[in-house]
Amino acid sequence: GNSVTQMEGPVTLSEEAFLTINCTYTATGYPSLFWYVQYPGEGLQLLLKATKADDKGSNKGFEATYRKETTSFHLEKGSVQVSDSAVYFCALDSSYKLIFGSGTRLLVRP
Amino acid sequence: DAGITQSPRHKVTETGTPVTLRCHQTENHRYMYWYRQDPGHGLRLIHYSYGVKDTDKGEVSDGYSVSRSKTEDFLLTLESATSSQTSVYFCAIGQGEDIQYFGAGTRLSVL
């Protein structure tokens, strides 16, 4: 069945460091891929998405590229801020339902 | 939170008691979902609805039932709560193969 695998956290970085959070997926066909972010005490909110191979989703300085050949959708940001501290979830669409990875907690220190 | 209200936001109950969580939307979205969030598991789908009175099971549906009598309301019921159902429950809405919008969550503790 369809599944999503994310790198385990927490990922701890200093402010202005480069961020990569790895995400790989297993799926039949070419599902839409998403990154959601959850700030402490809140629900999830969409960060970015990509709907087909080689698409790049971007938002708030974050980027992820839909790589069909490596079945990956890694999240990157060139310079993280303390306010980026949150839990990040990779997800894929499977027949109108989302399948999530286990989440990666990011801690950014001043 | 995209017009989604979950109630209650927090609940403590005892094993064996029935519990109902409510999700209310003002967006007129066709699809509504219930997920649970547990450490190490991310979010897992419990049940979802694709229209009034149209529901289906998700990955972790055992011990849960749902009802949707109106477009705007989706209820999740634990018929007889168990400690393994202690979790944070999220409702989400969407229009199908697209973005889902999430509520703020309900933290449920079953003692």
Interface residues (C-beta under 8 A of the other chain):
Chain A: V4 Q6 S32 F34 Y36 E42 G43 L44 Q45 L46 K49 F89 D93 Y96 K97 L98 I99 F100 G101 S102 G103
Chain B: D1 Y31 Y33 G40 H41 G42 L43 R44 L45 Y48 Y50 G58 F90 A92 G94 G96 E97 D98 I99 Q100 Y101 F102 G103 A104 G105
